[in-house]
Amino acid sequence: MRDKQNHGSKEGSKSEQGLHVYEALSVRFPDAHCELLHHNPFELLIATILSAQCTDDRVNMVTRSLFAELKTPEDYLALGQEALQERIKSLGLFHNKAKNLLAMCQRLLEDYGREVPADLEELRKLPGVGRKTANVVASNAFGIPALAVDTHVFRVARRLGLAQGSTPEKVEEELKQVFAREHWSKAHHLLIFHGRRICAARKPQCPVCPLVDNCREHEQAMEKNLALIPE
Ligand code: SF4
């Protein structure tokens, strides 16, 4: 039986646990990065809005041709709602997504000189841009420390015991205490890579997980199993 590691065990502080998770996942996923196809902040903003309730792979299939055809906010506005819907309809929620993209493009033209603002608060003012999208764009396009909490980050952080919050906002605040500020953006990618490749929602691959000795969920599952063994 393996010895329980000191780093990240429940006896350690949260920041020690955070550092251990960060280092272990950095070894397992040295190339963790944003998987949404983009070449500039505007394309990343479009792709992130399109990614709501949809996988990155599906978004990339659509944006490959969309980005080849449309380059500027004016291009999207000239295309219009119906034609834009047609191009993104495989992604679901296409009516609202097209509406938000057009409103966002309009706002960029009217208030931001056609440029995506490099500022978290300004990003959040754009139509269709919530906290998660603003964090993704701020960190990936502009290098601003931010920690976006999507479904994978939310699930993995709670399973590991890094956070207990019941909403993405609460988990984000907890994770910002757990990880060093300079690690926020990378920690976001590491937790997503881990959630997609090992700690899947339905079937987590605990036997091959580099964090198995430091995971609250796994520890609780083991305790439950032991309790079922008759003495
Ligand atoms: S041990 Fe299992 S539940 Fe815990 S982080 Fe690893 S894969 Fe997820």
Residues whose N, C-alpha, C, O or C-beta is under 5 A from the ligand:
A	BS01	SF4	R159 I198 C199 P204 Q205 C206 C209 L211 V212 C215 E217 H218
